[in-house]
């Protein structure tokens, strides 16, 4: 298997799961700054021209959530539960995250990490302020849910935890409003205890943003 990545939040999820599971993948770095995601060779893997992507034999999988689930299922890991009801619960959190929490936290990441990294202009303060407001709203939903639970699905770590928490390592930089959300803060610390979450990329890029 080949896992194509760059040091941004969506590939971070896929790389972290691959390292956590010790999946037999070859990590292939696609340098976005050099436009390597737009080359014909890479577009043959992912016609969207985005990372991450996974090649597993003749199969190409494009999206980070699908890659995480595929790796977990292939490893027969309970990161992807076998219980159909729990699978639906995982899908619920993956969808909620995409449509609500990381939709807004991800905009803050774009404003305060991606723009400086790629020299594409100053942060849009108005857009950031709006995202902070929505982030507070959905962080409260997350905090309330985590009260009395170790992870999103209770006592067991799943791919949903990797997905929903993907912006938390950058919380201070992106001004993500976590003050007062003690359950989210505790969950964040627990995830940071996982070596693969702290350093999700291959060793040469382990500390990159």
N, CA, C and O of each residue as an XYZ file, in Angstrom:
836
protein
N       0.834     -1.194      0.000
C       0.000      0.000      0.000
C       0.872      1.249      0.000
O       1.950      1.263      0.594
N       0.409      2.280     -0.658
C       1.075      3.581     -0.665
C       0.102      4.620     -0.110
O      -1.041      4.720     -0.556
N       0.577      5.390      0.871
C      -0.233      6.454      1.462
C       0.402      7.792      1.097
O       1.502      8.117      1.543
N      -0.307      8.553      0.286
C       0.174      9.852     -0.180
C      -0.304     10.928      0.794
O      -1.475     10.965      1.172
N       0.615     11.796      1.191
C       0.289     12.747      2.255
C       1.079     14.045      2.098
O       2.039     14.119      1.331
N       0.660     15.042      2.825
C       1.417     16.266      3.089
C       1.073     16.655      4.517
O       0.101     16.140      5.071
N       1.834     17.539      5.120
C       1.644     17.844      6.542
C       0.528     18.858      6.753
O       0.771     19.988      7.175
N      -0.692     18.441      6.454
C      -1.885     19.230      6.706
C      -2.902     18.330      7.402
O      -2.661     17.134      7.566
N      -4.038     18.898      7.812
C      -4.879     18.183      8.776
C      -5.535     16.917      8.227
O      -5.614     15.922      8.948
N      -6.004     16.916      6.992
C      -6.654     15.696      6.514
C      -5.673     14.526      6.366
O      -5.984     13.422      6.811
N      -4.508     14.732      5.761
C      -3.534     13.646      5.768
C      -3.087     13.251      7.177
O      -2.724     12.098      7.408
N      -3.110     14.192      8.114
C      -2.699     13.877      9.483
C      -3.525     12.723     10.050
O      -2.983     11.830     10.701
N      -4.827     12.742      9.803
C      -5.703     11.676     10.303
C      -5.281     10.325      9.748
O      -5.104      9.359     10.490
N      -5.123     10.275      8.432
C      -4.795      9.010      7.781
C      -3.426      8.499      8.214
O      -3.261      7.308      8.480
N      -2.445      9.398      8.286
C      -1.096      8.994      8.708
C      -1.095      8.503     10.149
O      -0.423      7.524     10.471
N      -1.847      9.181     11.021
C      -1.890      8.785     12.429
C      -2.477      7.391     12.583
O      -1.952      6.582     13.348
N      -3.551      7.101     11.873
C      -4.160      5.772     11.956
C      -3.208      4.719     11.397
O      -3.063      3.642     11.975
N      -2.562      5.028     10.278
C      -1.608      4.073      9.698
C      -0.481      3.762     10.677
O      -0.101      2.601     10.832
N       0.051      4.776     11.333
C       1.129      4.547     12.302
C       0.610      3.836     13.547
O       1.278      2.948     14.077
N      -0.569      4.217     14.015
C      -1.141      3.597     15.213
C      -1.358      2.102     14.992
O      -1.126      1.295     15.892
N      -1.800      1.743     13.804
C      -2.066      0.339     13.487
C      -0.830     -0.397     12.987
O      -0.856     -1.612     12.792
N       0.251      0.350     12.780
C       1.459     -0.215     12.164
C       1.113     -0.860     10.829
O       1.574     -1.955     10.508
N       0.295     -0.157     10.066
C      -0.129     -0.661      8.760
C       1.064     -0.729      7.809
O       1.941      0.134      7.854
N       1.104     -1.741      6.957
C       2.233     -1.898      6.027
C       2.109     -0.960      4.831
O       1.877     -1.400      3.705
N       2.263      0.325      5.086
C       2.142      1.317      4.020
C       3.501      1.952      3.752
O       4.330      2.090      4.651
N       3.705      2.330      2.506
C       4.822      3.191      2.144
C       4.289      4.619      2.113
O       3.360      4.920      1.363
N       4.871      5.497      2.921
C       4.458      6.895      2.953
C       5.102      7.632      1.777
O       6.320      7.590      1.602
N       4.289      8.295      0.986
C       4.785      9.041     -0.168
C       4.365     10.501      0.001
O       3.180     10.828     -0.066
N       5.337     11.362      0.217
C       5.040     12.774      0.452
C       4.785     13.487     -0.865
O       5.590     13.417     -1.793
N       3.653     14.173     -0.929
C       3.290     14.981     -2.086
C       3.454     16.437     -1.689
O       2.702     16.944     -0.857
N       4.427     17.108     -2.276
C       4.736     18.492     -1.894
C       3.749     19.442     -2.582
O       3.854     19.714     -3.778
N       2.801     19.931     -1.804
C       1.785     20.823     -2.368
C       2.394     22.131     -2.853
O       1.944     22.702     -3.846
N       3.425     22.605     -2.144
C       4.051     23.874     -2.530
C       4.693     23.786     -3.907
O       4.817     24.792     -4.606
N       5.101     22.578     -4.295
C       5.727     22.375     -5.609
C       4.716     21.926     -6.663
O       5.077     21.682     -7.814
N       3.450     21.820     -6.261
C       2.423     21.436     -7.219
C       2.407     19.964     -7.579
O       1.849     19.579     -8.607
N       3.019     19.130     -6.733
C       3.085     17.711     -7.060
C       1.714     17.041     -7.063
O       1.552     15.961     -7.631
N       0.728     17.678     -6.431
C      -0.629     17.121     -6.420
C      -1.369     17.363     -7.728
O      -2.475     16.859     -7.921
N      -0.764     18.131     -8.622
C      -1.408     18.433     -9.902
C      -0.713     17.724    -11.073
O      -1.071     17.950    -12.229
N       0.261     16.883    -10.788
C       0.957     16.180    -11.861
C       0.067     15.080    -12.429
O      -0.787     14.555    -11.714
N       0.249     14.720    -13.699
C      -0.546     13.633    -14.274
C      -0.423     12.335    -13.491
O      -1.399     11.600    -13.348
N       0.772     12.049    -12.985
C       0.962     10.800    -12.239
C       0.117     10.774    -10.980
O      -0.486      9.750    -10.657
N       0.067     11.899    -10.259
C      -0.737     11.899     -9.033
C      -2.230     11.992     -9.339
O      -3.039     11.383     -8.638
N      -2.600     12.730    -10.358
C      -4.014     12.823    -10.723
C      -4.579     11.473    -11.164
O      -5.787     11.244    -11.098
N      -3.698     10.590    -11.610
C      -4.142      9.233    -11.938
C      -4.515      8.459    -10.680
O      -5.316      7.526    -10.735
N      -3.934      8.849     -9.543
C      -4.273      8.238     -8.257
C      -5.498      8.910     -7.659
O      -6.434      8.239     -7.226
N      -5.487     10.237     -7.638
C      -6.600     11.013     -7.092
C      -6.925     12.150     -8.051
O      -6.242     13.174     -8.039
N      -7.952     11.992     -8.881
C      -8.273     13.027     -9.868
C      -8.725     14.345     -9.258
O      -8.829     15.350     -9.961
N      -8.996     14.350     -7.951
C      -9.335     15.597     -7.270
C      -8.106     16.467     -7.027
O      -8.234     17.661     -6.757
N      -6.917     15.877     -7.122
C      -5.696     16.640     -6.892
C      -5.529     17.066     -5.451
O      -5.037     18.158     -5.166
N      -5.944     16.190     -4.539
C      -5.831     16.496     -3.114
C      -5.170     15.327     -2.378
O      -5.083     14.215     -2.899
N      -4.711     15.603     -1.161
C      -4.175     14.566     -0.286
C      -5.045     14.506      0.964
O      -5.640     15.507      1.363
N      -5.117     13.313      1.587
C      -4.371     12.097      1.290
C      -5.047     11.259      0.218
O      -6.174     11.527     -0.200
N      -4.318     10.233     -0.213
C      -4.874      9.179     -1.056
C      -4.140      7.901     -0.689
O      -2.999      7.925     -0.227
N      -4.816      6.796     -0.905
C      -4.234      5.488     -0.600
C      -4.363      4.599     -1.816
O      -5.437      4.492     -2.407
N      -3.264      3.960     -2.190
C      -3.286      2.905     -3.192
C      -3.128      1.575     -2.485
O      -2.160      1.357     -1.757
N      -4.073      0.697     -2.700
C      -4.010     -0.654     -2.140
C      -4.254     -1.618     -3.289
O      -5.398     -1.912     -3.637
N      -3.172     -2.105     -3.873
C      -3.303     -2.916     -5.072
C      -3.872     -2.083     -6.199
O      -3.307     -1.051     -6.562
N      -4.999     -2.527     -6.759
C      -5.617     -1.794     -7.851
C      -6.652     -0.777     -7.366
O      -7.286     -0.092     -8.169
N      -6.812     -0.688     -6.046
C      -7.810      0.215     -5.475
C      -7.171      1.543     -5.100
O      -6.099      1.573     -4.495
N      -7.827      2.644     -5.459
C      -7.435      3.974     -5.000
C      -8.542      4.524     -4.106
O      -9.710      4.542     -4.495
N      -8.178      4.963     -2.928
C      -9.136      5.538     -1.983
C      -8.725      6.982     -1.744
O      -7.572      7.263     -1.418
N      -9.687      7.906     -1.909
C      -9.351      9.326     -1.913
C      -9.473     10.021     -0.569
O      -8.571     10.776     -0.205
N     -10.513      9.811      0.167
C     -10.827     10.680      1.294
C     -10.249     10.152      2.606
O     -10.173      8.942      2.820
N      -9.842     11.079      3.485
C      -9.151     10.690      4.721
C     -10.010      9.788      5.599
O      -9.505      8.821      6.168
N     -11.305     10.092      5.716
C     -12.166      9.256      6.548
C     -12.263      7.839      5.986
O     -12.188      6.862      6.732
N     -12.431      7.733      4.663
C     -12.506      6.420      4.032
C     -11.188      5.669      4.181
O     -11.186      4.455      4.386
N     -10.071      6.378      4.080
C      -8.760      5.740      4.240
C      -8.607      5.192      5.653
O      -8.156      4.061      5.833
N      -8.979      5.982      6.652
C      -8.901      5.503      8.037
C      -9.724      4.233      8.229
O      -9.251      3.258      8.813
N     -10.948      4.255      7.737
C     -11.834      3.099      7.904
C     -11.280      1.877      7.175
O     -11.337      0.763      7.694
N     -10.752      2.084      5.985
C     -10.182      0.978      5.210
C      -8.996      0.354      5.944
O      -8.900     -0.868      6.054
N      -8.103      1.193      6.442
C      -6.929      0.678      7.150
C      -7.336     -0.084      8.414
O      -6.779     -1.140      8.716
N      -8.302      0.456      9.144
C      -8.751     -0.193     10.373
C      -9.442     -1.516     10.069
O      -9.208     -2.514     10.751
N     -10.292     -1.526      9.045
C     -10.990     -2.761      8.683
C     -10.003     -3.819      8.206
O     -10.122     -4.997      8.546
N      -9.027     -3.381      7.414
C      -8.043     -4.325      6.880
C      -7.199     -4.929      7.994
O      -6.804     -6.093      7.926
N      -6.925     -4.126      9.022
C      -6.140     -4.605     10.165
C      -6.996     -5.368     11.178
O      -6.483     -5.880     12.173
N      -8.309     -5.440     10.917
C      -9.258     -6.071     11.844
C      -9.173     -5.417     13.224
O      -9.217     -6.075     14.263
N      -9.050     -4.084     13.180
C      -8.939     -3.284     14.400
C     -10.304     -2.739     14.782
O     -11.125     -2.420     13.922
N     -10.536     -2.636     16.099
C     -11.802     -2.052     16.538
C     -11.813     -0.529     16.440
O     -12.755      0.111     16.908
N     -10.778      0.057     15.838
C     -10.909      1.456     15.431
C     -12.091      1.597     14.466
O     -12.735      2.645     14.412
N     -12.368      0.539     13.711
C     -13.598      0.455     12.914
C     -14.395     -0.703     13.499
O     -14.060     -1.860     13.243
N     -15.435     -0.429     14.272
C     -16.142     -1.483     15.005
C     -16.810     -2.486     14.063
O     -17.151     -2.159     12.926
N     -16.988     -3.703     14.553
C     -17.710     -4.718     13.782
C     -19.217     -4.642     14.027
O     -20.001     -5.086     13.188
N     -19.624     -4.091     15.156
C     -21.038     -3.947     15.490
C     -21.681     -2.908     14.555
O     -21.247     -1.757     14.535
N     -22.713     -3.299     13.776
C     -23.324     -2.348     12.835
C     -23.847     -1.076     13.495
O     -23.761      0.002     12.907
N     -24.385     -1.184     14.705
C     -24.882      0.020     15.380
C     -23.739      0.972     15.712
O     -23.886      2.190     15.608
N     -22.598      0.410     16.111
C     -21.443      1.257     16.400
C     -20.853      1.840     15.121
O     -20.327      2.953     15.129
N     -20.938      1.095     14.027
C     -20.493      1.642     12.750
C     -21.308      2.881     12.380
O     -20.765      3.879     11.907
N     -22.613      2.800     12.602
C     -23.470      3.960     12.334
C     -23.091      5.126     13.240
O     -23.101      6.280     12.812
N     -22.757      4.824     14.489
C     -22.337      5.877     15.414
C     -21.050      6.547     14.939
O     -20.912      7.768     15.012
N     -20.110      5.738     14.453
C     -18.884      6.304     13.888
C     -19.216      7.206     12.704
O     -18.705      8.321     12.603
N     -20.071      6.720     11.814
C     -20.444      7.519     10.644
C     -21.130      8.820     11.046
O     -20.932      9.857     10.413
N     -21.935      8.757     12.100
C     -22.582      9.969     12.597
C     -21.549     11.020     12.983
O     -21.678     12.187     12.612
N     -20.526     10.610     13.726
C     -19.513     11.561     14.169
C     -18.638     12.040     13.015
O     -18.227     13.200     12.992
N     -18.351     11.162     12.064
C     -17.582     11.601     10.899
C     -18.358     12.657     10.116
O     -17.786     13.649      9.665
N     -19.656     12.440      9.959
C     -20.486     13.408      9.233
C     -20.640     14.706     10.017
O     -20.514     15.796      9.460
N     -20.912     14.580     11.312
C     -21.046     15.775     12.161
C     -19.774     16.608     12.106
O     -19.824     17.835     12.020
N     -18.649     15.935     12.156
C     -17.383     16.649     12.144
C     -17.190     17.413     10.834
O     -16.812     18.584     10.839
N     -17.450     16.741      9.725
C     -17.268     17.388      8.421
C     -18.213     18.566      8.217
O     -17.833     19.582      7.636
N     -19.445     18.426      8.698
C     -20.463     19.441      8.447
C     -20.489     20.549      9.492
O     -21.041     21.621      9.245
N     -19.896     20.299     10.661
C     -20.019     21.265     11.742
C     -18.670     21.612     12.390
O     -18.148     22.706     12.174
N     -18.107     20.696     13.175
C     -16.971     21.066     14.013
C     -15.730     21.427     13.185
O     -15.250     22.559     13.256
N     -15.216     20.483     12.410
C     -14.008     20.791     11.646
C     -14.300     21.676     10.448
O     -13.385     22.282      9.890
N     -15.549     21.759     10.047
C     -15.893     22.746      9.011
C     -15.468     24.139      9.455
O     -14.931     24.909      8.658
N     -15.707     24.469     10.725
C     -15.378     25.799     11.230
C     -13.970     25.864     11.814
O     -13.246     26.831     11.578
N     -13.577     24.842     12.575
C     -12.205     24.810     13.085
C     -11.207     24.729     11.934
O     -10.113     25.289     12.004
N     -11.600     24.026     10.878
C     -10.732     23.927      9.707
C     -10.551     25.257      9.004
O      -9.494     25.513      8.427
N     -11.572     26.113      9.042
C     -11.411     27.444      8.464
C     -10.398     28.259      9.267
O      -9.610     29.016      8.701
N     -10.429     28.095     10.596
C      -9.424     28.768     11.421
C      -8.034     28.245     11.093
O      -7.076     29.017     11.045
N      -7.916     26.953     10.870
C      -6.633     26.360     10.463
C      -6.183     26.963      9.125
O      -5.005     27.269      8.938
N      -7.122     27.126      8.213
C      -6.794     27.732      6.916
C      -6.301     29.162      7.100
O      -5.307     29.565      6.496
N      -7.005     29.931      7.941
C      -6.659     31.342      8.125
C      -5.291     31.520      8.779
O      -4.508     32.375      8.367
N      -5.001     30.694      9.820
C      -3.841     30.952     10.660
C      -2.665     30.003     10.440
O      -1.577     30.238     10.966
N      -2.871     28.932      9.666
C      -1.760     28.020      9.363
C      -1.488     27.970      7.859
O      -0.360     28.189      7.419
N      -2.527     27.682      7.078
C      -2.311     27.493      5.644
C      -1.929     28.791      4.938
O      -1.005     28.804      4.124
N      -2.627     29.876      5.241
C      -2.294     31.134      4.570
C      -0.838     31.560      4.799
O      -0.146     31.882      3.833
N      -0.351     31.572      6.055
C       1.062     31.910      6.241
C       2.006     30.881      5.607
O       3.039     31.244      5.045
N       1.647     29.604      5.701
C       2.533     28.545      5.198
C       2.770     28.670      3.696
O       3.876     28.443      3.206
N       1.701     29.037      2.968
C       1.797     29.094      1.514
C       1.795     30.529      0.968
O       1.682     30.747     -0.238
N       1.923     31.498      1.878
C       2.014     32.912      1.470
C       0.844     33.318      0.566
O       1.037     33.845     -0.529
N      -0.369     33.057      1.056
C      -1.555     33.370      0.244
C      -2.427     34.438      0.911
O      -3.653     34.418      0.807
N      -1.768     35.358      1.588
C      -2.496     36.497      2.113
C      -2.681     36.457      3.618
O      -2.393     35.457      4.276
N      -3.170     37.572      4.145
C      -3.389     37.706      5.581
C      -4.679     37.006      5.981
O      -5.567     36.814      5.151
N      -4.785     36.624      7.251
C      -6.040     36.045      7.730
C      -7.205     36.992      7.527
O      -7.064     38.208      7.659
N      -8.348     36.431      7.209
C      -9.586     37.188      7.072
C     -10.233     37.245      8.458
O     -10.849     36.276      8.901
N     -10.090     38.374      9.131
C     -10.547     38.490     10.516
C     -12.052     38.275     10.653
O     -12.516     37.675     11.623
N     -12.803     38.766      9.680
C     -14.256     38.617      9.747
C     -14.649     37.138      9.621
O     -15.505     36.654     10.363
N     -14.026     36.431      8.685
C     -14.312     35.008      8.507
C     -13.877     34.215      9.733
O     -14.560     33.282     10.156
N     -12.728     34.595     10.304
C     -12.232     33.905     11.491
C     -13.163     34.118     12.677
O     -13.446     33.184     13.427
N     -13.635     35.342     12.844
C     -14.545     35.633     13.959
C     -15.831     34.815     13.844
O     -16.335     34.293     14.839
N     -16.351     34.711     12.634
C     -17.563     33.910     12.417
C     -17.299     32.436     12.747
O     -18.126     31.782     13.382
N     -16.149     31.922     12.314
C     -15.802     30.525     12.588
C     -15.610     30.269     14.068
O     -15.978     29.204     14.563
N     -15.042     31.224     14.782
C     -14.863     31.077     16.223
C     -16.221     30.948     16.911
O     -16.383     30.142     17.827
N     -17.187     31.737     16.471
C     -18.528     31.645     17.055
C     -19.147     30.273     16.847
O     -19.693     29.688     17.783
N     -19.067     29.757     15.630
C     -19.605     28.420     15.360
C     -18.798     27.344     16.090
O     -19.360     26.361     16.572
N     -17.485     27.536     16.167
C     -16.644     26.549     16.859
C     -17.035     26.438     18.329
O     -17.064     25.339     18.882
N     -17.334     27.561     18.958
C     -17.787     27.516     20.355
C     -19.078     26.715     20.477
O     -19.233     25.900     21.386
N     -19.999     26.957     19.552
C     -21.288     26.255     19.580
C     -21.086     24.740     19.502
O     -21.689     23.991     20.271
N     -20.256     24.301     18.592
C     -20.111     22.865     18.385
C     -19.118     22.233     19.357
O     -19.185     21.032     19.617
N     -18.198     23.033     19.896
C     -17.338     22.505     20.952
C     -18.165     22.187     22.188
O     -17.868     21.229     22.901
N     -19.187     22.970     22.449
C     -20.072     22.667     23.581
C     -20.811     21.346     23.366
O     -20.954     20.555     24.299
N     -21.277     21.108     22.144
C     -21.916     19.826     21.832
C     -20.939     18.687     22.107
O     -21.305     17.682     22.718
N     -19.718     18.843     21.663
C     -18.683     17.827     21.868
C     -18.372     17.652     23.346
O     -18.255     16.525     23.828
N     -18.239     18.757     24.064
C     -17.914     18.699     25.489
C     -19.023     17.997     26.276
O     -18.745     17.164     27.138
N     -20.256     18.330     25.980
C     -21.383     17.686     26.667
C     -21.398     16.186     26.399
O     -21.669     15.392     27.300
N     -21.107     15.801     25.164
C     -21.115     14.380     24.827
C     -20.006     13.620     25.548
O     -20.203     12.480     25.971
N     -18.838     14.252     25.688
C     -17.690     13.569     26.288
C     -17.788     13.463     27.809
O     -17.010     12.728     28.417
N     -18.702     14.159     28.424
C     -18.889     14.054     29.875
C     -19.254     12.603     30.211
O     -20.271     12.089     29.747
N     -18.424     11.958     31.015
C     -18.701     10.581     31.394
C     -18.249      9.548     30.377
O     -18.468      8.352     30.571
N     -17.617      9.995     29.289
C     -17.100      9.068     28.277
C     -15.602      9.277     28.113
O     -15.122     10.409     28.165
N     -14.870      8.201     27.916
C     -13.434      8.303     27.660
C     -13.180      8.769     26.232
O     -12.349      9.644     25.990
N     -13.906      8.174     25.292
C     -13.784      8.512     23.875
C     -15.189      8.761     23.311
O     -16.175      8.656     24.040
N     -15.278      9.081     22.053
C     -16.574      9.433     21.467
C     -17.583      8.300     21.555
O     -18.773      8.542     21.758
N     -17.111      7.048     21.402
C     -18.010      5.915     21.476
C     -17.965      5.236     22.842
O     -18.366      4.079     22.967
N     -17.490      5.928     23.850
C     -17.460      5.355     25.194
C     -16.048      5.035     25.625
O     -15.204      5.924     25.741
N     -15.793      3.749     25.864
C     -14.484      3.343     26.383
C     -13.481      2.996     25.297
O     -12.309      2.762     25.591
N     -13.932      2.960     24.022
C     -13.064      2.453     22.963
C     -12.708      3.544     21.951
O     -13.575      4.256     21.446
N     -11.423      3.650     21.676
C     -10.923      4.556     20.648
C     -11.389      4.070     19.275
O     -11.332      2.876     18.981
N     -11.848      5.003     18.436
C     -12.234      4.674     17.063
C     -11.694      5.735     16.107
O     -11.129      6.746     16.523
N     -11.886      5.473     14.816
C     -11.466      6.460     13.824
C     -12.184      7.787     14.016
O     -11.680      8.829     13.595
N     -13.352      7.763     14.646
C     -14.076      9.016     14.895
C     -13.271      9.957     15.777
O     -13.292     11.170     15.571
N     -12.558      9.406     16.764
C     -11.730     10.250     17.634
C     -10.612     10.911     16.840
O     -10.318     12.090     17.040
N      -9.990     10.158     15.944
C      -8.926     10.729     15.120
C      -9.479     11.849     14.225
O      -8.825     12.872     14.024
N     -10.670     11.645     13.699
C     -11.243     12.633     12.788
C     -11.645     13.913     13.507
O     -11.256     15.009     13.102
N     -12.423     13.771     14.573
C     -12.992     14.952     15.229
C     -11.912     15.785     15.909
O     -12.055     17.002     16.030
N     -10.839     15.149     16.353
C      -9.803     15.865     17.102
C      -8.713     16.460     16.225
O      -7.733     16.988     16.750
N      -8.853     16.392     14.910
C      -7.718     16.686     14.039
C      -7.210     18.123     14.145
O      -6.031     18.365     13.884
N      -8.047     19.071     14.515
C      -7.567     20.455     14.643
C      -7.058     20.776     16.047
O      -6.448     21.825     16.256
N      -7.299     19.891     17.005
C      -6.957     20.214     18.392
C      -5.458     20.404     18.633
O      -5.096     21.239     19.462
N      -4.561     19.670     17.948
C      -3.136     19.934     18.171
C      -2.717     21.359     17.812
O      -1.657     21.816     18.240
N      -3.531     22.059     17.038
C      -3.212     23.417     16.589
C      -4.081     24.461     17.282
O      -4.138     25.613     16.852
N      -4.758     24.055     18.355
C      -5.785     24.906     18.969
C      -5.274     26.301     19.305
O      -5.940     27.295     19.015
N      -4.107     26.376     19.909
C      -3.595     27.695     20.309
C      -3.283     28.552     19.090
O      -3.643     29.728     19.043
N      -2.617     27.967     18.109
C      -2.236     28.709     16.905
C      -3.452     29.224     16.149
O      -3.451     30.351     15.652
N      -4.488     28.398     16.063
C      -5.648     28.773     15.248
C      -6.739     29.474     16.060
O      -7.808     29.790     15.537
N      -6.455     29.712     17.340
C      -7.382     30.436     18.224
C      -8.703     29.684     18.425
O      -9.769     30.286     18.553
N      -8.599     28.371     18.447
C      -9.783     27.551     18.674
C     -10.214     27.712     20.124
O      -9.410     27.476     21.026
N     -11.457     28.105     20.373
C     -11.886     28.444     21.730
C     -12.185     27.195     22.576
O     -13.290     26.656     22.526
N     -11.200     26.746     23.344
C     -11.374     25.554     24.176
C     -11.529     25.875     25.662
O     -11.824     24.982     26.456
N     -11.336     27.133     26.047
C     -11.443     27.502     27.465
C     -12.840     27.180     27.992
O     -13.852     27.524     27.382
N     -12.860     26.509     29.145
C     -14.123     26.171     29.779
C     -14.701     24.844     29.354
O     -15.709     24.400     29.905
N     -14.077     24.201     28.379
C     -14.561     22.905     27.909
C     -13.639     21.811     28.456
O     -12.762     21.309     27.754
N     -13.856     21.459     29.710
C     -12.914     20.588     30.416
C     -12.896     19.162     29.867
O     -11.861     18.498     29.906
N     -14.027     18.690     29.361
C     -14.059     17.321     28.844
C     -13.305     17.223     27.514
O     -12.626     16.230     27.254
N     -13.426     18.234     26.694
C     -12.656     18.279     25.453
C     -11.160     18.376     25.775
O     -10.342     17.720     25.129
N     -10.809     19.183     26.759
C      -9.402     19.330     27.143
C      -8.829     18.002     27.633
O      -7.706     17.641     27.282
N      -9.598     17.278     28.442
C      -9.142     15.972     28.926
C      -8.983     14.979     27.783
O      -7.999     14.243     27.728
N      -9.951     14.959     26.872
C      -9.906     14.073     25.698
C      -8.700     14.402     24.825
O      -8.019     13.502     24.334
N      -8.439     15.688     24.637
C      -7.275     16.137     23.860
C      -5.985     15.601     24.476
O      -5.116     15.111     23.755
N      -5.854     15.686     25.783
C      -4.653     15.190     26.459
C      -4.514     13.682     26.317
O      -3.408     13.172     26.136
N      -5.624     12.969     26.398
C      -5.579     11.509     26.245
C      -5.070     11.128     24.861
O      -4.248     10.222     24.725
N      -5.552     11.809     23.852
C      -5.114     11.502     22.494
C      -3.641     11.837     22.305
O      -2.933     11.148     21.572
N      -3.183     12.888     22.963
C      -1.777     13.261     22.840
C      -0.850     12.245     23.508
O       0.359     12.265     23.277
N      -1.409     11.359     24.333
C      -0.619     10.278     24.903
C      -0.307      9.191     23.877
O       0.569      8.355     24.101
N      -1.019      9.204     22.758
C      -0.784      8.205     21.710
C       0.399      8.649     20.851
O       0.342      9.717     20.242
N       1.470      7.854     20.790
C       2.643      8.255     19.997
C       2.302      8.577     18.541
O       2.848      9.522     17.971
N       1.412      7.805     17.946
C       1.073      8.018     16.539
C       0.307      9.313     16.328
O       0.352      9.888     15.240
N      -0.400      9.783     17.360
C      -1.120     11.049     17.239
C      -0.172     12.221     17.417
O      -0.307     13.240     16.739
N       0.788     12.082     18.326
C       1.766     13.160     18.526
C       2.638     13.341     17.283
O       2.911     14.467     16.869
N       3.067     12.237     16.698
C       3.988     12.272     15.557
C       3.439     11.387     14.439
O       3.904     10.262     14.257
N       2.460     11.882     13.695
C       1.784     11.019     12.729
C       2.533     10.772     11.431
O       2.243      9.814     10.714
N       3.496     11.635     11.129
C       4.159     11.551      9.830
C       5.413     10.692      9.930
O       5.891     10.421     11.031
N       5.948     10.262      8.793
C       7.255      9.586      8.813
C       8.293     10.426      9.537
O       8.170     11.650      9.592
N       9.290      9.801     10.080
C      10.228     10.461     11.011
C      10.812     11.745     10.455
O      11.009     12.698     11.208
N      11.095     11.802      9.161
C      11.741     12.981      8.606
C      10.844     14.211      8.692
O      11.336     15.339      8.699
N       9.515     13.995      8.757
C       8.579     15.126      8.832
C       7.707     15.064     10.064
O       6.627     15.655     10.080
N       8.138     14.372     11.086
C       7.274     14.088     12.232
C       6.792     15.339     12.946
O       5.690     15.332     13.495
N       7.559     16.391     12.961
C       7.175     17.593     13.727
C       6.654     18.710     12.834
O       6.528     19.847     13.290
N       6.354     18.419     11.593
C       5.863     19.458     10.701
C       4.403     19.783     11.002
O       3.687     18.986     11.610
N       3.975     20.969     10.565
C       2.587     21.391     10.790
C       1.644     20.616      9.898
O       0.433     20.831      9.944
